[in-house]
Amino acid sequence: MSYEIPKEIRSKPRMMGLEMKELVILLTGFFLVFTMLKDMVHTVFVIPFYIVSIGLLLWLVMPSKNNPAMKNHKSIVLLLKRDKQIYHAMDHQNIINKEFEDDVSGEKGV
């Protein structure tokens, strides 16, 4: 008797190619757009409002451009939750600084 060993034990439930969290975001967004927010838009702008809203909702569940392991909605949440009092210095001229340090110390770069 042979048993199949599951390869992935932490897989998330999916429906129509979307995780449940993404599906809830889409359904909630569609509900808001087509019921509550529709009344706040002038009749001339209803169709462009639908197009932009649906595009934005689809963009939210797509993978992030800068971090493909994360979705856009999660990137926005992290952006809003970040600590604005912390400063992280970034060295934009890392290669030039390395060459300068090598010249000053008299060593050749690797």
Order of alpha helices (4+ residues) and beta strands (2+ residues): beta-beta-alpha-alpha-alpha-alpha
